[in-house]
Amino acid sequence: MRNLMVHFSALISLGAAGRLNSTLGPVVDLGYAAYAGNTTSLAGIADGPVAFYSNIRYAQPPLGDLRFRARREGRGPPCIQRPAVVGVGSEDCLTLNVRKPTNATGGAAPPVVVYIHGGGFFAGHPTGIVAVSIAYRLNLLGFLGGSVLAADGDLNARLLDQRAGLEWIQRHIAEFGGDPANVTIYGESAGAASVVMQAVAYGDERKHLMRRGIGYGPTNTANQSDALFEMVAGFIGCPASGGDAMPCLRHAAVGALMSAINRVPSITPLAIPFGPIIDEPTEFLPDLPSRMPGVSNSTIDQALALYPAPNATGSPFATQWDRASTMAGDVLFSCMFAWFLADQLASNGVENTFLFSWNAPDAVLYTEAPYLGAARTLDLYYLFDEFTQSEAVLSKEAIAPSTDKESTSPTWEPVNSSPHSASAGRRLPLARGGDVVTNSTTESITEAEVQRCQFWMSEAVTAETRV
């Protein structure tokens, strides 16, 4: 028998012609379950223009024997975080949220935007404010690795969860009025890394589940993954090898898992213990990413020459802080997740590839520490929070700079507008201004930036930095 999934204590009843109705809002019947949307706005106004559907299951609960395995198709609360706290989060968390225009139907087919939350692969939860937001397993429940687990389980469960959510969207988003052929996935921090990984999943050999990806944005060696597995098994009280290891971990109490999550050390805030894992050649991540440790003295000397000291003639860096932070930003984010992807797409003739930077620091934080500039993830406030008038103008510009933009907003040029390469491309720095006009303006990518990124992404350097 089909289940009727009811949220917010709404009454779902059978109306004329067998249609399902609800006192709360419009009902979407997915065949295996029906969901009632809530059309009351966040401000408490009834019958608003947006219907919100929450806690929609996209896979079976990953409990019991399904722990540390790929999601199973099937028909909440956030996932367990780090630090793990009893009563906060749940293993049974494979749900997603959908917001749609109240009057959207299968024939309207507006585009679909999917938000993948960040949190360094160990924390976070979707806000449900964009069209679709997906919850997925975190920390050791999502990224525990090692040869023992690989032999009796599935690596990269977190990425497979996201994949299941994207597959669910392809099957069902039309029932919410969305266009499954026009899906954009979007994320920040670890969510941005997820965007990149979903775009290159399975070595690009399988069906694409999205039309576009917007990314903001370390893997362990096999020995490190095995060592982490042994550590976790020891904390939980399970054998670290043999046929009893995985059954023991699957039947361990959630409290024991939470204790292990909190006891596994992080070397630094960025060196998270659990992250994406390189699979077999036919699996989700079949190849190796790049990372910093292990470079030669010659490579270090070349890098320092590309980032001249503040007192050197022609140096663009006023302080050693500026120099170090620019190098770190290039290595960790800018060159791989922005320039390199844009350059490769543009060089292969892909149109409508865009780059932007965020230049709107938090006013309070900037006053206290102006040298920090605009911190990573500050743009999220402009997507999800209440605004002053000048913030509202920038928010609209940031959300839709190329379509529903203000008449005063600059034109967001594709990175490959001329010529067909990001090496001489353009980007849009988004900057707060007044109550009517922002300070955003397009700029060229400098030759110095291109040289630095070409260096970090060259075969010679990545041969040293990959694991």
N, C-alpha and C positions, 0 to 999 in steps of 0.2 A: 504494500500500500504506500502511496505517496505521502511524504511528510509535509505538513504545513508549518513552515518556520515563521514564528510570530515574534516580533521585537517591540519593545516599548509597551507591552501589554495590549497591543492592538487586537481588535476582534476581526478575524477574517471570516467572511461568510460567502456562501454560494448564491450569486444573483441570477438575473435573467440570462438565458442562453448559456448557462453553466459558467459564467464569468465570475471570478473571485473578486470580492470587494472588501474594503477595510475602512473602519471609522478613522484611521490614522492618516492614510494617504494612499497613493496609487500602488497597486499590487503588480509585481512582476512574477509570472509563473514560468519557472525554468524546467518544468516537466518532472524533475525529481523533488522539487521543493518550491514553495511560493514565499516571496518576501514582501512585506509591507513597508513602503517608504514613509519617512517622516518629513512632512513639508513645512513644519514649524521652523522658522529661522532661528539662528543663534541668539537673536535679540528677543525671541519669544513671540514673533509675529506669525500668526497662523496663515496657512495657505500661501506660503511663499513660492518663489519661482524655481526653487531647487528642492528636489527630493533626495533624501539621504537613506541609503540602505547599508546597514552595518552587520558585521560578524557573519558574512556569507562564507560558508565552507567551500574551499576549492580542492580539498584532498582529505583523505581519512586521517583521523588523529594519529600522530606518530608515536603511539604508546605501545608498551609491551614489546612484542616481537618486531614491531615496526620502528622501534628506537634504533638510531644509527643506520637506517635503511632509507632508500629513496622513497619519496612520497608515493602513496597509492591513490589512484583516482577514487573519489568519493564525494559523497554529497553530505570578539572575545578579548579574551584578555591578551595583553602583550606576551611575547615569549619570555622565557627566563633570561634575566639580564646578568651583567657583571658590574658591580658586585651583586651576587645572588642573595635575595632576601626571601625567607619563607613567607608565603602569602602574597608575594608580588610576582606576577607572571605565572605562566603555565606551560607545560609541554603541549597541551592541547590548544594550539594557537594558530593553526594554519587556516586563517580566515582573511578575507579582504573586505574593503568598504567601497561603495560606489556612490557617487553623487552625479545626478543628471538633471537637466532642465525638466521641470514638472511636465511640460507638454511634449517632451521628446518621445518619439515612437520609432518603430523599426524603419519607417520610411524616411524619417528626418535625417538619420545617419550623420550626426556631428562627429568630428574627430575625437579620438580617445587619448587621454594623457594618463600614464601610469607612473605613480611616484614610488620609488624604492628608497626607504629611509636609510639614513646613515647610523653611525654609532661605533665605528671601528670594528665591525663584525662581532661585537659582543654586547651592544646595548642599542636601544631605540625602539620606536613603535610608530606606525603610520598615523598621521593626523586625520586622514579621511577627508581633507579639504579639496584636493584635486579630484579628477574624475574617478580614478581607481587607485587605491593604496593597498599594498600587500604586506602581510606579516609573515615572517619566516624564522626558522630556527637560528639561534645565535650561539656564540662561543663554542664550547665543546660539543653541545648537542647538534650544532650545525657544521662544525669543522674539525671534529676529532679525526685523526688520520692514523697512519701506521700500517704495516703489513698485515697485522693480525685482523684489524678491522676491514681492510681491503679484501681479505679472504672470506669474510663472513659479514658483509655489510656493504654500504655504499659511501664512497668519498664525496665530499662537497655537497652534503645534504642541503645546506643553506641555499646553494645555487640551484639545486634541483627543485627546491620548494618554489623559488621565484619562477623557474621555468614552468612549473605546474600552474602557477597563477596566470602566467602569460598564455598558456594553452587554454585555461578556463575562459579567459577573455575572448580568445578566438571562437570558442564554442558558444558563448552565452551573451557577450556584450551587446549583440544586436537586439536582444530582448529588452535592454535598457535604452534602446535608441541609438547606440553607438555604432561606429563604422569599424568592423574588425580589420579592414584593409588600410586603415589610417590610424595606426597606433604609435604613439611616441612614448618611450620610456625615459624617465627623468630621475636623477638622484643626486645627492650631495655626499661628499666624503666616501665612506664605505659603500653608500648607495650608488655613487658615481662609478666607483670601481666595478660594482655589479653591472652597471650599464655596459661598460666596456667588455666585461666577461660574457654577458649574454650576447653581445654583438658578434663575438668571435667564438662562441661555444661550438664544440665538436669540430674545431678547425674549419668552421664555416661550411660544413658539409651537409647540414640539415636545414630544414625549413626555417626561414626567418619569421619570427613572431611579432616583429615590429617594423614600422616603416622608417622611424627616426630614433635617434638616441641622443640625449643631452647629458654629458658627463662632467662632473666636477672632480675633479680629482687631481705585502711582502710575502713571500711564500717560504715554507720551511723545506729543508732538505729531507730526504728519506730518513736519514739517521736522526734528525731533529724530530720528525713526526713519530718515529718509533720511541724515542726517549720521552716525548710528551705522553704517548699512550701508556708507557710503563709507569710514569708518574701518576697519571690519573687513576689507573687501575690500582696502584698502591694506596692512594688516598681513599678510594672507595672500598678497598678490601677484597679486590678480585685478583685472580691470577693474571699475569701480563702476557701469557702465552698459552698455547694449547687450545683444545676444543672447548674448554669450559670458560674461557675468558669472555667472549661476547655474550653468551647466555647469562653469565653473572652480571655483566654491565646492564643488560636489558632488563633484568629483574631487580636491579638495585633501587633503593628508595630514592625519591626525588630529593629528599634532604641530604643524602649522601652525595648526589650529583652537585647540589648547590655548594656543599662544603668543598668539593674538589674544584669547582669553578673559582671559588674565592682563594684557594690555597695555591693554585698554579701561578707562579710569579710572572710579571711582565718586566722585561729588561728596561724598557723606557715606555713612556706613554704611546709612542708610535710603534714600538716593537711588540705588537700584540701576540700572545702565545698561540692563538688559533686563527688561521687564515686560510685562503684558498690553497688547494692541493693539486699538484700536477698528477693527472690520471694516466691511464694507459692510452696509447695512441688513438683509440676509437672512442674514448670517453670524453667527459665534459671539457676538461682542460688538457688537451693533448700535448701542449708545448710549454716551454719554460719562459717565465717573465724575466725582466731585468731588475736588478737591485744593486745597492751601492757597495757592500763590503767586498774586500779582496782585490781592489785595484792596485796596479803596480805604482812604483815611485814615479816612473815616466808619465803615466796617466795623470797622477796627482799634479805633477809639475805643469803639464799641459792645461789642466783645469784651472790652476791658479793663475796662469797667464791669461786665460779668458776672463778672469774676474780680477783685474788689477787692483792693487792696494790703494786705499784712499789718497795717499800722498803721491801716487804715480801720475806722470803727465797724461792727461786725457782720461783719467779714471772717472767713470760715472758715479762712483760710490763715495758718499760724503763720510761715512764711518765704516768701521769693520762690521758693525751690526748690519748695515745695508748690504755689504759684500756677502756676508755669511748667509743672511736670510734670502738673498736672491739666488745664491747657489743651491741652498736647500729647497727652495721653491721650484727651481728648474728641475732638480733631480727627482723630487718626489711627485710633483704635480704638472708643472707647466709644459715641460718638453714632451713627456710621454702622453699625458691625458689630453693635452690641448694641441700643441704645435704638431707633433708627429702624426696623430690621427688626422688632423685637418690637412696636413701636407700630403699624406698618402691618399686620402679621399680626393683631394683636388687634383693630384697628379694623375689619378685614374679616371678623371673626367666626371666625377660626381659633382653635380651642381647643388646649390643651396646648402653649402657647408659654411657655418657661421662660427665666429669666435667672439667672446666678450670677456671683459675683466670687470671686477667689482671695486669701485672706488668711492664707497659711501660708508666710512667708518662710523661706529657707534659714538655718538657725541660725548657721552660720559666717559667711556673708556679712552677715547682719543684725548680728552683733556688730561686724564691721569697719566697716559703713556702714549704720547703722539708718535713715538718712533715705531710703535706696533702697526700703525696704519689701519687699514681695513682688514680685520681678522677673517679667517676662513669660516664659512657658514653664516656670516652676518646677513647675506642676501636672503636667508630663509625668513627672517622677520618680515621682509617686504613681500613675501608670498602669503604669509599666514596670519599676521598680526593686525591690530588696529593701528591707524596711522594719523600723524599730523598732516596738514594739507600738502606740505612739500614732500613728505614721504609718500603720500598717496599718488602724487604725480609721477614720482620715480617708480613706484610699484607697478603702475599701469604700463609704463614704458618698459620695465624689466620683464613683465609677463608676456607682453605681445608687442615687441619692438618693431616687428616687420608687418603686422597685420592691423590689429585694432589699436594703433598708436595715436597719440595726440598729434594734432597738426603741427605743433612746435617741436616734436621729437625728431632727432636726426634719422636719416635713412640708414638702416643696418645693412651694410654691403656684405655680400658673400666673400669669404676669405679669398676665393679664387677669382675675384672679379676681373683682375688683369695683372699679370698673365695667369695661366692655369697652374698655379703653385702657391702654397702658403708661404714660400720663401720670400715673396714680395707682396704678401697679402695685407688685409685690413682686419681690424677688430673694433669692437665698440666698448670703450670704457664707460660704464654706467655710474654717474655721479649725481649726488643730490644738489639741487639748486634752490630756487625760490618756490613760491606757492603756485606758479603758473608754468615756469620753464625750468627744466633740469640743466645741469652742467655737462650732460652727456655729449660726447662728440666722437666721431670716428677717428682712428689714427692708424698709421702704418706700422707694421711689425718691423723693428729696426734690424739692420744688418748684424749688429752685435748679438741680438737675441737669436737670430737665425744661426749664426756661427756656433753659439753655445749649444743650441739644441741639436744641430748637426753633429757636433762632437759627442754629446751624451748618447745619441741614438745611432752612432756609427757602428759598423760591424766590429771594428777593433776594440772599442770600449765595451760594447755589450757582450763581447766574448769574455771579457774579464769580470763583468758585473753580474752576469747571469749565474744561477745556481745549477 
